Amino acid sequence: MIAHFRFKPMFENIQIPGWFISFYYNQQYYKAEYLKDGNIRWVGETPEDSEEVEKKVHELMLFHVYD
């Protein structure tokens, strides 16, 4: 389960897509860049089950950013 999900724009002009994201997953803190093409570039450690985590991150971004 992802907890304490946060995101902020990479650029001052919020019309340019790209976000810094951070969250806790299985009691581990993760940071990443969510790029305009939907790719996720992990900063630091990558979760072991990164494919599953990326699906959850995409759902959260759709809900918070693209809705």
N, C-alpha and C positions, 0 to 999 in steps of 0.2 A: 504494500500500500504506500502510495506517495503522500507525504505530509509536508505541510508548510511550504507549498509550492509558491515561488515568487518569480516574477519576470519583470524586466525593464528594457526599454528600447536601447539598441546599440548606438543609435544616432539621435542627435537632438531633434532633427526633423522627423517626427513620428510617421510621416508618409513613406519613409524608406523602411522596408521590412528587415527584420533582424533583431533578435532579443537575447539578452543574457538571462539564463534561467538557473534557479537553484532550488533544491528540495532535499528532504530526507526520504530514504527508501531502505527498509529493513534496518533502521537505526544507524544508517550511514549517510553522511552529508555528501551531496554531489553538486557539481557546477558544470554548466555546459553553455554552448552558444547554439541557439536555434536559428538556423540560417533561412534566408528568404525562399529557398527551394525545398524547405522542409527537412533538410538534413540536420543532424545533431552532431556537433563537434564537442566531445567531452573535454573538459579542462580538469586535468588531474586523473583520478581513478575512474575507470569505466565499470559499471555494474556487471556482475557475472552473467546475468540474464538480460543483457542490454536490449535485445529485440523486444522483449515483453515490456521493459521500462519505456522504450521509445514509443510503443503503441499507446501507453498510458499518457505520456507527455504530449503526443499528438492530440489525443482527446481533450486534455486540459487546455492546450493552446487553441483548439477549435472553440471551446466553450468561452474562454476568457478574452481572446484577441479577435477572432474572426466572427463572433456572434454579433 
